[in-house]
Amino acid sequence: MFLNTASPRRSFSIPININLQGACRRQTRQKDPSHPAAVEKQVWRRGVDGRGLERAKAQMPVSSVGEDRAILLGFTMMAFSVLMFFVVGISMVKPYVNSKWEEEAGCVLVQADILKEWVDCRGVSTVPCLRVMVNLTGSQQKALLHYDEESVHLTPECFYIPKCQMDRKELEDEVLKVKNNISAHLGGSLPCLADPTRHPGDVILNRKYTLRSALFALLWPSLMLGGGALLVGLVKLTQCLAHLCSEVCTEALESGGTSRYTHSKLYRLLKSGPHSPSQDSVN
């Protein structure tokens, strides 16, 4: 019943005006801050932003009890490794550096006898001393044979002494057995090591402090030091990555809220912009 053939332009004015008026009313309701829809939208936005900020705060890196204990364990391992380095340096590395038993020589067994005077054994008792004489093949010089460089300092005249025991008979039998074994090889040659500078009258069979033994002794404190440093480094790296992650999440939430606000503002500007061609034609 709204159609009129006499005025075709006017026949479309009423529904178009109704649509435009409805759009203006909806735009007015959206602009009105006291309108329930606008209030609900603001509350929803605040809730979303609040939850985002709460999640960002929850993601802030906080040092946990496990991380603190791991760091404490790492520093404890490094402290004990330093102590082990000190002990190993005194007991193994320093004797190896000071040891100069490097010149190889050939020794010929000449004589093996038990001294009449027994030697002191750590202040607990006295033990018999087995002395072995050898000839150096190069210089034909006589020298005392020792088992290693430590026995040169502890028992300068003895090749072998038994363990500290109180039974005198057992001590004599043990030393006599070793003397008989060596006497069976008198006249035979064997390789030995000499230090002509500091110990010209002594030779040894084996070196106790070698490069291999020193490196092996340094291996365990080195592993402990490396393990402690690695543990602390991994925990610190984890904390750093967690901190960077929380910063990125916070920036993402802030940029997301700003972009939503910009889009809504742009939408309102477009709605309140120049009139459409259809509205101009109606007017």
Backbone bond lengths (Angstrom), bond angles and torsions (degrees), N, CA, C in turn:
res aa  C-N    CA-C-N  psi(-1)  N-CA   C-N-CA  omega(-1)  CA-C   N-CA-C  phi
1 M - - - 1.440 - - 1.502 111.48 -
2 F 1.362 119.23 -10.27 1.460 123.71 177.52 1.520 112.42 -79.43
3 L 1.331 117.81 -15.87 1.454 120.89 -177.75 1.505 110.97 -77.90
4 N 1.352 116.72 142.10 1.462 122.77 179.13 1.513 107.05 -143.46
5 T 1.333 117.53 119.19 1.453 121.75 -176.69 1.496 112.30 -71.19
6 A 1.349 116.77 -21.97 1.461 119.20 -178.47 1.516 111.68 -71.99
7 S 1.295 118.21 -32.66 1.469 122.22 -178.36 1.516 108.80 -129.12
8 P 1.326 117.92 86.92 1.477 120.76 -176.96 1.499 112.49 -68.80
9 R 1.328 117.68 -30.89 1.472 117.92 -179.37 1.503 111.35 -70.20
10 R 1.347 115.04 -35.14 1.458 118.78 -177.02 1.512 112.45 -76.92
11 S 1.321 116.96 -18.90 1.467 119.56 -176.81 1.519 112.02 -64.62
12 F 1.382 117.99 -25.61 1.470 120.35 -179.05 1.510 112.57 -98.27
13 S 1.304 117.88 1.40 1.464 120.15 -175.46 1.504 112.72 -72.22
14 I 1.295 117.63 -37.50 1.470 120.24 -173.32 1.524 110.97 -69.86
15 P 1.332 120.48 -52.45 1.482 117.86 179.89 1.509 113.62 -65.19
16 I 1.374 117.91 -34.02 1.453 119.35 178.66 1.505 110.62 -67.01
17 N 1.340 115.53 -42.39 1.459 119.08 177.49 1.515 111.52 -62.79
18 I 1.297 116.89 -36.12 1.472 120.20 179.21 1.521 109.84 -65.51
19 N 1.311 116.42 -44.00 1.462 119.78 179.64 1.520 111.60 -63.63
20 L 1.335 116.60 -43.43 1.456 119.84 179.44 1.511 111.33 -66.06
21 Q 1.329 116.36 -39.85 1.462 118.95 177.96 1.528 111.29 -64.66
22 G 1.349 115.01 -38.21 1.474 117.12 177.55 1.519 111.83 -65.04
23 A 1.349 116.15 -40.35 1.460 118.82 178.01 1.512 111.53 -64.88
24 C 1.368 115.83 -39.80 1.467 118.32 178.12 1.507 111.47 -64.89
25 R 1.340 116.39 -37.86 1.465 118.52 178.09 1.520 111.24 -65.35
26 R 1.350 117.39 -40.71 1.463 119.78 178.47 1.528 111.10 -65.43
27 Q 1.363 115.74 -39.61 1.464 119.11 178.09 1.518 110.46 -65.10
28 T 1.333 117.07 -39.26 1.474 120.52 178.44 1.516 111.39 -64.23
29 R 1.375 115.01 -40.58 1.465 118.09 178.33 1.534 111.52 -64.28
30 Q 1.350 115.54 -37.17 1.465 118.37 178.91 1.510 111.62 -68.97
31 K 1.333 117.50 -35.09 1.456 120.38 179.93 1.521 111.87 -75.00
32 D 1.314 116.64 -27.79 1.466 119.91 -177.43 1.525 109.03 -71.55
33 P 1.369 120.13 115.62 1.476 120.69 -177.83 1.511 113.70 -70.15
34 S 1.354 116.79 -19.67 1.466 119.64 -178.62 1.510 112.67 -87.80
35 H 1.338 116.96 -3.87 1.460 119.45 -179.75 1.535 109.45 -71.02
36 P 1.334 117.87 142.10 1.485 119.88 -177.81 1.520 113.71 -58.80
37 A 1.339 116.98 -36.04 1.472 118.88 179.90 1.524 111.29 -67.23
38 A 1.351 115.90 -41.62 1.462 118.98 178.48 1.517 111.45 -66.39
39 V 1.337 115.30 -39.92 1.473 118.84 178.47 1.514 110.67 -63.54
40 E 1.331 116.49 -42.52 1.464 120.18 179.60 1.523 111.50 -63.72
41 K 1.354 115.29 -39.65 1.465 118.88 178.84 1.516 111.63 -65.38
42 Q 1.362 116.89 -40.29 1.464 120.00 177.91 1.519 111.52 -65.48
43 V 1.323 115.97 -40.44 1.472 119.65 178.27 1.515 110.61 -63.18
44 W 1.354 115.27 -41.19 1.475 118.63 179.19 1.517 110.75 -63.24
45 R 1.345 116.51 -43.43 1.466 119.82 178.77 1.521 111.30 -62.65
46 R 1.344 115.73 -43.59 1.469 118.65 178.59 1.520 111.46 -62.47
47 G 1.343 115.32 -38.20 1.465 118.38 178.68 1.512 112.14 -65.12
48 V 1.364 115.16 -41.81 1.465 118.43 178.55 1.510 110.66 -64.25
49 D 1.353 116.86 -46.28 1.461 119.60 179.03 1.521 111.45 -64.20
50 G 1.336 116.34 -38.56 1.468 118.69 179.26 1.504 112.32 -64.85
51 R 1.334 115.41 -43.18 1.467 118.16 177.68 1.517 111.21 -64.74
52 G 1.345 116.67 -37.66 1.457 119.26 176.89 1.510 112.18 -63.53
53 L 1.344 116.57 -42.46 1.465 119.05 178.31 1.514 111.16 -67.33
54 E 1.355 116.13 -37.08 1.469 118.49 177.58 1.519 110.53 -64.42
55 R 1.346 116.57 -41.15 1.471 118.21 177.12 1.520 111.18 -64.52
56 A 1.336 116.00 -38.17 1.469 118.84 178.43 1.520 110.85 -64.93
57 K 1.357 115.92 -41.20 1.465 118.27 177.51 1.515 111.58 -66.55
58 A 1.344 115.20 -36.82 1.469 117.83 179.31 1.517 111.68 -67.13
59 Q 1.353 116.24 -26.97 1.458 119.75 -179.49 1.517 112.95 -85.89
60 M 1.320 118.34 -1.57 1.455 120.19 177.68 1.519 109.94 -61.55
61 P 1.331 120.05 133.52 1.467 121.96 -176.19 1.516 111.93 -68.02
62 V 1.311 115.36 122.25 1.455 122.11 177.06 1.519 107.49 -120.30
63 S 1.305 116.97 130.21 1.456 121.39 -178.79 1.521 109.48 -66.78
64 S 1.327 117.20 119.09 1.457 121.71 -178.81 1.526 110.32 -85.38
65 V 1.330 114.18 171.09 1.464 119.86 179.94 1.531 109.98 -66.90
66 G 1.342 116.43 -37.61 1.458 119.46 178.63 1.516 113.07 -63.48
67 E 1.342 116.26 -40.52 1.465 119.21 178.65 1.526 110.82 -66.64
68 D 1.327 116.90 -40.93 1.472 119.48 177.92 1.522 111.23 -61.99
69 R 1.310 116.33 -41.73 1.470 118.95 179.12 1.521 111.49 -68.07
70 A 1.328 116.66 -36.69 1.471 119.13 177.77 1.524 111.01 -64.76
71 I 1.326 116.87 -42.01 1.471 119.73 178.00 1.525 110.43 -64.83
72 L 1.340 116.38 -42.01 1.465 119.29 178.15 1.524 111.23 -63.03
73 L 1.324 116.82 -39.47 1.467 120.06 177.77 1.527 110.69 -64.49
74 G 1.328 116.81 -40.94 1.460 119.74 179.36 1.517 112.66 -62.78
75 F 1.336 116.89 -45.73 1.463 119.50 178.60 1.526 111.43 -66.78
76 T 1.334 117.42 -34.17 1.469 120.07 177.03 1.524 110.77 -65.50
77 M 1.327 116.59 -42.13 1.468 119.97 177.04 1.522 111.18 -61.62
78 M 1.318 117.57 -41.76 1.460 119.90 179.35 1.526 111.42 -66.66
79 A 1.344 117.34 -37.78 1.466 119.91 178.63 1.528 110.90 -65.21
80 F 1.342 117.11 -43.57 1.463 119.66 178.92 1.529 111.20 -67.82
81 S 1.321 117.43 -33.50 1.468 118.98 177.41 1.523 111.41 -65.51
82 V 1.320 117.41 -37.21 1.473 119.97 176.52 1.529 110.04 -63.88
83 L 1.341 116.29 -41.40 1.468 119.90 177.19 1.526 110.91 -63.43
84 M 1.329 117.10 -40.89 1.459 119.95 178.14 1.526 111.42 -66.08
85 F 1.320 117.55 -36.52 1.460 120.19 175.36 1.524 110.65 -60.15
86 F 1.315 116.09 -40.29 1.467 119.93 179.96 1.529 110.72 -64.61
87 V 1.326 116.92 -45.15 1.467 120.47 -178.61 1.528 110.85 -67.09
88 V 1.339 116.26 -46.07 1.465 119.87 -179.61 1.526 111.16 -65.18
89 G 1.319 116.57 -36.25 1.462 119.07 178.65 1.514 112.57 -63.25
90 I 1.330 116.75 -37.71 1.468 119.83 179.53 1.528 111.61 -75.50
91 S 1.342 116.91 -41.81 1.460 119.78 -172.00 1.525 114.19 -86.52
92 M 1.345 119.01 -25.95 1.451 120.78 -174.78 1.529 113.95 -122.58
93 V 1.326 116.76 -49.04 1.469 119.28 -172.99 1.523 111.11 -71.26
94 K 1.326 116.92 -46.04 1.461 119.55 -179.04 1.526 112.67 -61.87
95 P 1.359 120.81 -46.21 1.467 119.22 176.04 1.530 113.16 -61.37
96 Y 1.346 116.91 -34.20 1.463 118.80 178.35 1.531 110.95 -67.38
97 V 1.326 116.46 -40.98 1.466 119.31 179.50 1.528 110.55 -65.96
98 N 1.337 116.92 -38.23 1.468 120.27 -178.13 1.527 113.16 -81.02
99 S 1.335 116.47 -12.74 1.465 119.08 -178.87 1.528 110.40 -77.88
100 K 1.324 115.41 128.07 1.467 121.66 -178.70 1.526 111.96 -119.22
101 W 1.340 116.55 22.94 1.455 119.93 179.50 1.527 108.92 -83.18
102 E 1.317 115.19 80.31 1.456 120.07 -174.40 1.527 113.68 -122.01
103 E 1.316 117.12 -16.12 1.468 119.73 -177.08 1.524 109.68 -83.01
104 E 1.312 116.47 119.20 1.462 121.19 179.29 1.533 110.24 -81.91
105 A 1.331 114.17 142.13 1.475 119.62 -179.12 1.529 108.59 -147.31
106 G 1.313 115.09 166.70 1.449 121.16 175.53 1.512 110.09 -105.89
107 C 1.346 116.42 131.51 1.465 121.30 -176.76 1.534 109.17 -119.43
108 V 1.340 114.63 138.22 1.464 122.02 177.54 1.521 107.75 -113.30
109 L 1.347 116.41 123.41 1.461 120.48 179.91 1.535 110.04 -65.85
110 V 1.337 114.50 128.62 1.471 119.85 -177.10 1.523 111.18 -114.63
111 Q 1.327 116.93 -45.77 1.462 119.09 -171.27 1.522 108.88 -152.23
112 A 1.338 115.93 146.21 1.467 122.94 175.21 1.513 107.61 -141.90
113 D 1.315 118.20 119.92 1.467 122.50 -179.32 1.522 109.96 -145.41
114 I 1.344 114.03 160.81 1.456 122.02 179.96 1.528 107.89 -102.18
115 L 1.306 116.66 126.37 1.457 121.16 -179.85 1.525 110.29 -70.03
116 K 1.325 113.82 145.54 1.470 118.37 178.16 1.514 111.59 -71.64
117 E 1.300 115.77 -33.91 1.468 119.32 -179.06 1.527 109.36 -88.82
118 W 1.303 115.17 120.54 1.457 119.96 179.95 1.529 109.44 -78.94
119 V 1.333 114.00 155.06 1.473 119.80 -177.42 1.526 109.86 -104.75
120 D 1.304 113.63 157.87 1.465 119.63 -179.52 1.539 110.71 -73.79
121 C 1.308 115.60 141.26 1.469 121.70 -179.98 1.529 109.10 -120.46
122 R 1.337 115.57 90.02 1.474 122.93 174.62 1.518 113.23 58.41
123 G 1.297 117.29 25.87 1.456 121.06 178.26 1.498 114.80 72.63
124 V 1.342 117.92 6.08 1.463 121.05 -178.96 1.527 110.83 -94.25
125 S 1.322 115.50 -45.93 1.464 120.65 -178.56 1.519 107.92 -156.76
126 T 1.329 114.99 -176.37 1.471 121.20 175.38 1.523 108.73 -114.37
127 V 1.336 114.90 147.53 1.463 120.30 -176.53 1.521 107.75 -132.10
128 P 1.352 117.95 155.99 1.471 120.84 177.30 1.521 110.96 -73.04
129 C 1.317 116.46 154.79 1.457 122.86 -175.70 1.530 108.99 -119.96
130 L 1.326 117.06 127.56 1.451 122.96 177.86 1.529 107.87 -101.45
131 R 1.332 115.89 120.18 1.455 121.73 -179.69 1.518 110.01 -107.73
132 V 1.361 115.25 135.29 1.465 121.39 -178.73 1.521 108.09 -125.79
133 M 1.341 115.70 127.62 1.458 122.48 178.57 1.531 109.43 -106.29
134 V 1.337 115.46 141.15 1.469 121.25 179.21 1.521 108.62 -134.45
135 N 1.341 114.59 161.00 1.472 122.55 172.84 1.528 109.03 -111.34
136 L 1.321 115.62 132.16 1.463 120.31 175.67 1.527 108.96 -77.48
137 T 1.300 117.31 128.58 1.462 121.67 -174.20 1.525 112.50 -65.83
138 G 1.306 117.45 -31.48 1.456 119.81 -177.32 1.514 113.12 -76.39
139 S 1.329 116.56 -45.67 1.464 120.48 -174.37 1.522 113.84 -108.80
140 Q 1.312 117.93 -3.95 1.464 122.30 -176.95 1.528 111.53 55.30
141 Q 1.280 116.04 33.50 1.466 122.64 179.20 1.516 109.19 -98.28
142 K 1.345 115.04 136.68 1.448 119.45 178.03 1.526 110.20 -79.90
143 A 1.356 114.22 145.22 1.467 120.08 -179.56 1.516 109.01 -150.36
144 L 1.324 116.02 158.26 1.467 122.99 176.51 1.530 108.91 -85.78
145 L 1.313 115.21 133.41 1.457 120.82 179.88 1.532 109.32 -93.63
146 H 1.348 115.78 133.37 1.472 122.72 177.03 1.526 108.30 -125.97
147 Y 1.309 114.41 159.69 1.462 118.35 -178.55 1.529 111.68 -75.02
148 D 1.338 117.93 -47.83 1.468 121.87 177.38 1.519 108.78 -146.70
149 E 1.348 116.43 178.96 1.460 120.53 -175.86 1.524 113.05 -70.13
150 E 1.326 117.44 -21.48 1.458 119.05 178.72 1.519 111.45 -71.60
151 S 1.335 116.76 -37.07 1.465 119.78 179.11 1.523 112.12 -68.86
152 V 1.341 117.78 -21.13 1.467 119.76 176.21 1.521 110.38 -64.62
153 H 1.320 117.62 -37.71 1.466 121.19 -179.28 1.533 111.84 -84.10
154 L 1.336 116.82 -33.99 1.473 118.51 -176.72 1.531 111.27 -79.48
155 T 1.312 117.00 -48.95 1.478 121.53 -179.44 1.525 108.43 -129.20
156 P 1.337 118.43 89.61 1.474 121.26 -172.96 1.520 114.33 -62.21
157 E 1.339 119.82 -25.03 1.458 121.02 -175.71 1.519 113.43 -107.06
158 C 1.296 118.77 -3.09 1.465 121.20 -171.04 1.522 111.38 -110.69
159 F 1.330 115.15 140.69 1.459 121.19 170.47 1.523 110.96 -88.24
160 Y 1.332 115.14 -36.18 1.465 118.58 -178.25 1.515 109.39 -146.76
161 I 1.342 115.26 137.72 1.471 122.35 171.17 1.527 107.10 -134.47
162 P 1.323 118.30 139.55 1.468 119.94 179.58 1.520 111.43 -74.33
163 K 1.330 114.48 174.68 1.450 120.02 177.33 1.526 110.12 -69.13
164 C 1.315 113.62 157.63 1.474 119.46 -178.02 1.530 109.77 -70.81
165 Q 1.313 116.14 107.43 1.453 122.00 177.26 1.523 108.87 -130.80
166 M 1.304 114.81 159.40 1.462 119.73 -176.83 1.527 112.46 -90.89
167 D 1.330 117.07 -18.71 1.453 120.36 -178.26 1.524 108.96 -81.92
168 R 1.298 117.51 113.68 1.460 122.42 -176.68 1.528 111.64 -68.68
169 K 1.316 117.20 -37.01 1.453 121.51 -177.69 1.526 110.94 -64.98
170 E 1.326 117.30 -43.00 1.470 121.08 179.20 1.530 111.20 -64.35
171 L 1.323 116.42 -37.28 1.457 119.48 178.19 1.529 111.32 -64.09
172 E 1.310 117.32 -44.16 1.462 120.56 -179.70 1.518 111.77 -65.56
173 D 1.324 116.95 -39.80 1.460 119.99 -179.70 1.533 111.50 -66.58
174 E 1.317 116.47 -38.10 1.460 119.31 -178.74 1.525 111.17 -68.70
175 V 1.320 117.14 -43.51 1.461 119.61 179.04 1.531 110.71 -67.35
176 L 1.301 117.74 -37.13 1.457 120.36 179.01 1.531 111.76 -65.09
177 K 1.304 116.80 -36.51 1.456 119.95 178.42 1.533 110.86 -64.65
178 V 1.316 118.27 -42.43 1.465 121.30 178.92 1.530 110.15 -66.33
179 K 1.368 117.42 -37.88 1.462 121.04 179.79 1.530 110.75 -63.90
180 N 1.317 116.85 -40.39 1.462 120.03 179.81 1.533 111.56 -65.80
181 N 1.328 117.07 -37.28 1.469 119.60 178.27 1.530 111.77 -65.87
182 I 1.317 116.62 -39.30 1.469 119.53 179.84 1.532 110.39 -73.11
183 S 1.344 117.13 -37.94 1.470 119.98 -179.56 1.520 111.38 -63.48
184 A 1.334 116.32 -26.44 1.466 118.95 178.56 1.523 112.11 -70.27
185 H 1.328 117.38 -15.73 1.465 120.74 -178.80 1.527 111.82 -113.89
186 L 1.324 117.12 19.87 1.465 119.31 178.16 1.535 110.20 -63.84
187 G 1.310 115.53 138.45 1.452 121.51 -176.72 1.517 113.39 92.41
188 G 1.321 116.43 -11.57 1.454 119.62 178.81 1.526 110.95 -86.23
189 S 1.307 115.59 156.57 1.466 120.91 -179.14 1.530 109.56 -105.81
190 L 1.303 115.57 152.94 1.456 122.64 179.14 1.520 108.85 -151.49
191 P 1.336 118.17 151.43 1.467 119.78 179.14 1.521 111.15 -74.58
192 C 1.297 115.43 144.56 1.466 120.93 179.70 1.532 109.02 -146.32
193 L 1.322 115.58 170.61 1.465 123.12 -178.58 1.517 109.07 -120.24
194 A 1.328 116.14 139.79 1.456 121.04 -177.21 1.516 110.54 -127.47
195 D 1.341 114.58 155.22 1.468 123.05 174.12 1.529 106.95 -128.61
196 P 1.336 118.10 82.31 1.466 120.12 -173.24 1.517 113.69 -66.82
197 T 1.285 118.83 -17.96 1.467 120.43 -177.82 1.519 111.82 -77.38
198 R 1.336 117.27 -52.90 1.466 120.45 -175.76 1.522 113.14 -99.98
199 H 1.334 117.12 -27.28 1.477 120.03 -179.30 1.535 108.34 -132.65
200 P 1.321 117.57 76.57 1.473 119.07 -177.02 1.519 113.67 -71.60
201 G 1.321 119.74 -23.43 1.466 121.18 -177.26 1.514 113.20 -101.77
202 D 1.331 119.35 16.07 1.467 122.48 -177.55 1.524 109.46 -133.91
203 V 1.333 113.90 147.79 1.466 121.85 172.89 1.532 108.06 -136.82
204 I 1.325 115.48 158.36 1.465 120.35 -179.54 1.521 109.14 -127.78
205 L 1.349 115.05 157.19 1.454 120.78 177.20 1.530 112.06 -85.32
206 N 1.314 117.32 -44.06 1.458 121.88 -175.50 1.528 109.84 -135.60
207 R 1.321 115.02 152.60 1.465 121.23 173.82 1.523 108.87 -95.27
208 K 1.296 115.75 127.69 1.467 120.33 177.91 1.520 111.33 -80.36
209 Y 1.329 117.03 -39.75 1.467 121.90 -177.46 1.531 108.77 -103.19
210 T 1.312 115.71 99.99 1.455 122.24 179.92 1.533 109.76 -114.27
211 L 1.330 114.79 170.52 1.459 119.63 178.23 1.522 111.19 -63.82
212 R 1.306 116.54 -38.26 1.470 120.11 -179.83 1.520 111.20 -64.63
213 S 1.333 116.83 -44.76 1.462 119.39 179.65 1.528 111.62 -66.67
214 A 1.344 117.68 -35.84 1.462 120.00 178.19 1.528 111.71 -66.87
215 L 1.346 116.32 -43.11 1.465 119.48 177.98 1.517 111.85 -66.70
216 F 1.307 116.90 -37.93 1.467 120.06 177.70 1.522 111.23 -64.99
217 A 1.328 116.89 -37.34 1.459 119.99 177.80 1.529 111.52 -69.47
218 L 1.335 117.49 -31.74 1.470 121.04 178.21 1.518 113.09 -80.27
219 L 1.333 117.12 -11.15 1.460 119.70 -176.71 1.524 112.24 -66.06
220 W 1.328 117.17 -44.80 1.471 120.09 -174.19 1.528 112.57 -68.15
221 P 1.324 120.50 -46.88 1.473 117.31 175.13 1.526 113.18 -63.70
222 S 1.334 117.33 -30.98 1.468 119.27 177.14 1.522 111.16 -66.46
223 L 1.333 116.90 -42.24 1.461 120.34 177.36 1.523 111.52 -63.98
224 M 1.328 116.69 -39.97 1.460 119.35 178.77 1.519 111.32 -66.59
225 L 1.328 116.85 -40.94 1.464 120.21 177.93 1.527 111.22 -64.36
226 G 1.334 116.53 -44.73 1.464 119.31 178.32 1.520 112.60 -65.06
227 G 1.346 117.03 -39.45 1.459 119.60 178.25 1.522 112.69 -65.12
228 G 1.332 117.13 -41.00 1.466 119.87 177.63 1.517 112.10 -65.05
229 A 1.334 116.40 -43.82 1.474 119.43 178.98 1.527 111.10 -65.39
230 L 1.329 117.44 -39.12 1.461 120.52 178.57 1.523 111.47 -65.26
231 L 1.329 116.94 -39.94 1.466 120.68 179.43 1.521 111.00 -63.63
232 V 1.324 117.51 -46.93 1.463 120.67 178.43 1.530 110.81 -64.14
233 G 1.322 117.37 -40.81 1.459 120.29 179.95 1.522 112.45 -64.13
234 L 1.334 117.59 -40.46 1.463 120.31 178.95 1.523 111.67 -66.20
235 V 1.324 117.48 -40.75 1.469 120.01 178.59 1.521 110.50 -64.59
236 K 1.337 117.04 -44.17 1.467 120.29 178.53 1.525 111.12 -64.12
237 L 1.327 117.71 -38.22 1.456 120.60 177.70 1.526 111.23 -64.96
238 T 1.327 116.73 -40.05 1.461 120.23 177.37 1.521 111.40 -63.28
239 Q 1.320 117.78 -43.48 1.459 120.89 177.58 1.520 111.51 -63.52
240 C 1.321 117.40 -39.93 1.466 120.56 179.13 1.525 111.34 -64.94
241 L 1.332 117.01 -42.84 1.465 120.26 178.16 1.522 111.52 -65.43
242 A 1.330 117.74 -38.36 1.461 120.28 177.40 1.522 111.34 -64.85
243 H 1.330 116.64 -38.82 1.463 120.36 177.94 1.532 110.82 -65.44
244 L 1.328 117.98 -43.21 1.459 120.97 177.84 1.525 111.48 -64.16
245 C 1.326 116.46 -38.67 1.460 120.33 178.94 1.514 111.29 -64.01
246 S 1.330 117.85 -42.55 1.463 121.15 178.94 1.525 111.12 -65.34
247 E 1.333 117.70 -38.23 1.459 119.90 177.78 1.532 111.12 -65.27
248 V 1.326 116.67 -41.81 1.464 119.83 178.99 1.522 110.87 -64.13
249 C 1.345 117.14 -41.72 1.462 120.23 179.03 1.517 111.26 -64.60
250 T 1.338 117.85 -40.53 1.458 121.01 178.83 1.523 111.13 -64.28
251 E 1.326 117.15 -44.23 1.456 119.98 177.97 1.524 111.79 -64.04
252 A 1.344 116.35 -37.19 1.457 119.43 178.60 1.526 111.40 -65.25
253 L 1.336 116.98 -41.26 1.459 119.98 178.49 1.522 111.39 -65.69
254 E 1.320 116.94 -42.72 1.463 120.02 179.25 1.515 111.28 -64.73
255 S 1.323 117.74 -44.20 1.461 120.24 178.53 1.519 111.39 -66.20
256 G 1.348 117.83 -34.23 1.448 120.68 176.91 1.513 111.96 -65.51
257 G 1.329 119.15 -42.07 1.465 121.92 177.00 1.511 111.78 -64.44
258 T 1.311 117.72 -40.60 1.472 121.48 178.48 1.512 111.58 -64.97
259 S 1.337 116.13 -40.96 1.466 118.72 179.43 1.521 111.41 -65.90
260 R 1.352 118.34 -38.77 1.460 120.11 176.70 1.517 111.38 -63.56
261 Y 1.344 116.16 -41.04 1.461 119.51 178.60 1.529 110.88 -65.38
262 T 1.319 117.94 -38.40 1.473 121.62 179.33 1.517 111.24 -67.02
263 H 1.343 116.61 -40.58 1.459 119.71 179.50 1.511 111.54 -65.41
264 S 1.337 117.20 -41.92 1.468 119.95 178.40 1.522 111.54 -65.36
265 K 1.334 116.66 -39.42 1.461 119.98 178.00 1.518 111.02 -65.45
266 L 1.332 118.09 -41.47 1.454 121.79 177.45 1.520 111.19 -63.55
267 Y 1.328 115.23 -37.67 1.468 118.89 178.09 1.519 110.91 -63.39
268 R 1.329 117.64 -42.50 1.464 120.73 179.23 1.527 110.88 -65.82
269 L 1.325 117.59 -38.31 1.463 119.66 178.79 1.521 111.13 -65.53
270 L 1.333 116.53 -38.76 1.458 118.90 177.49 1.514 112.11 -66.99
271 K 1.317 116.95 -35.59 1.464 120.19 179.57 1.516 111.11 -69.82
272 S 1.349 116.45 -35.09 1.463 120.02 -179.01 1.517 113.27 -94.00
273 G 1.359 117.33 15.45 1.453 121.88 -176.82 1.515 111.77 -82.58
274 P 1.351 117.95 -159.35 1.469 122.23 -179.43 1.520 111.17 -59.66
275 H 1.340 116.14 151.93 1.465 121.26 -177.91 1.500 109.96 -71.67
276 S 1.281 115.84 152.74 1.456 121.83 179.60 1.504 110.81 -73.02
277 P 1.313 119.52 159.90 1.449 122.06 179.04 1.510 112.21 -59.92
278 S 1.333 117.29 -34.53 1.458 118.94 178.83 1.497 112.29 -64.56
279 Q 1.374 117.65 -38.94 1.468 120.69 178.15 1.507 111.12 -66.76
280 D 1.403 116.49 -39.66 1.459 118.89 178.48 1.501 110.59 -63.69
281 S 1.320 117.62 -38.34 1.441 120.32 179.71 1.513 112.23 -66.44
282 V 1.392 113.99 -36.12 1.471 117.98 178.20 1.499 110.30 -66.14
283 N 1.398 115.52 -46.11 1.466 118.53 -179.11 1.517 110.50 -66.12
